[in-house]
Amino acid sequence: METATTDYKPVGGVARAVLYRPEACNAAFADGVCTASFDGEGVEVALIDECSSFEEVAACDSGRISVVHTLSLVASRNDADLWLAPQFVADAVRRGVVADLTLNDGRRLIAGFSADFADEQPLRLLSLRSASGERLAQTPTVTLTLRSEDTAGASPLNTTAL
């Protein structure tokens, strides 16, 4: 019996997420890995440790496979002004975003950009929630949730030159 091994830490969560306009992504795919570069600066907000997640759910409907990608990012209210800006919200709804993700286990993934669809299925705003907290010692938070649907899971990301 073969045993699978991994070079990644057995931990969950998102450590870092940089969000880009879909048209800012220049990418090529080979052997399931995306090599990408991004034009301009992305939107990055400091995340609260152990609160953010990336989930993929694969389903089959009448022989058609789809994968729903859901990215939930949590930041302190004091750090989340870029997410709350009206232009960012409008762009996340209309144009969507491509995410350069670094997971806590060490993997880097690209979400909202794929070999099959390129930038046609970006992550789009599902919700933007601001919470005051319930206790005096609780930090007010902002949760940004983005979602897209594709035919495959997010690809490992390499950002060396194309």
Backbone hydrogen bonds, N-H to C=O, Kabsch-Sander energy under -0.5 kcal/mol:
donor,donor_aa,acceptor,acceptor_aa,energy
9,K,105,D,-1.4
11,V,9,K,-2.2
14,V,52,S,-1.2
15,A,13,G,-0.5
15,A,102,T,-2.3
16,R,102,T,-1.9
18,V,100,D,-2.0
19,L,43,V,-2.5
20,Y,98,V,-2.8
24,A,21,R,-1.8
25,C,22,P,-1.5
26,N,24,A,-0.5
26,N,37,S,-2.8
27,A,25,C,-0.5
28,A,35,T,-2.1
30,A,33,V,-2.3
33,V,30,A,-2.0
34,C,156,P,-3.0
35,T,28,A,-3.0
35,T,33,V,-0.5
36,A,34,C,-0.6
36,A,158,N,-2.4
37,S,26,N,-2.2
39,D,24,A,-2.7
43,V,19,L,-3.1
44,E,42,G,-0.6
45,V,17,A,-0.5
48,I,74,V,-2.6
51,C,48,I,-1.2
53,S,72,S,-2.6
55,E,70,T,-2.8
57,V,68,V,-2.2
58,A,56,E,-0.5
59,A,66,S,-2.7
61,D,64,R,-2.5
64,R,61,D,-1.9
65,I,63,G,-0.6
66,S,59,A,-2.7
67,V,150,D,-2.8
68,V,57,V,-2.6
69,H,67,V,-0.6
69,H,148,S,-2.9
70,T,55,E,-3.0
71,L,146,L,-2.7
72,S,53,S,-2.8
72,S,70,T,-0.5
73,L,71,L,-0.5
73,L,144,L,-2.9
75,A,142,V,-2.3
77,R,140,P,-2.7
79,D,76,S,-1.7
80,A,76,S,-0.8
80,A,77,R,-0.7
83,W,80,A,-0.7
84,L,80,A,-1.6
85,A,81,D,-0.9
89,V,85,A,-2.2
90,A,86,P,-2.5
91,D,87,Q,-2.5
92,A,88,F,-2.7
93,V,89,V,-1.6
94,R,90,A,-2.8
95,R,91,D,-1.8
96,G,91,D,-2.4
97,V,123,L,-2.6
98,V,20,Y,-2.4
99,A,111,A,-3.1
100,D,18,V,-2.7
101,L,99,A,-0.8
101,L,109,L,-2.8
102,T,16,R,-2.7
103,L,101,L,-0.5
103,L,107,R,-3.0
104,N,13,G,-2.5
106,G,103,L,-2.0
109,L,101,L,-2.1
110,I,155,S,-2.2
111,A,99,A,-2.2
114,S,118,A,-1.5
118,A,114,S,-2.4
120,E,117,F,-2.5
123,L,97,V,-2.3
124,R,147,R,-2.5
125,L,92,A,-1.7
126,L,145,T,-3.2
127,S,145,T,-1.9
129,R,143,T,-2.8
131,A,141,T,-2.9
138,Q,135,R,-1.5
141,T,131,A,-2.0
142,V,75,A,-2.5
143,T,129,R,-3.2
144,L,73,L,-2.7
144,L,142,V,-0.5
145,T,127,S,-2.9
145,T,143,T,-0.6
146,L,71,L,-2.8
146,L,144,L,-0.5
147,R,124,R,-2.5
148,S,69,H,-1.9
150,D,67,V,-2.5
155,S,110,I,-0.9
157,L,108,R,-2.4
158,N,34,C,-3.0
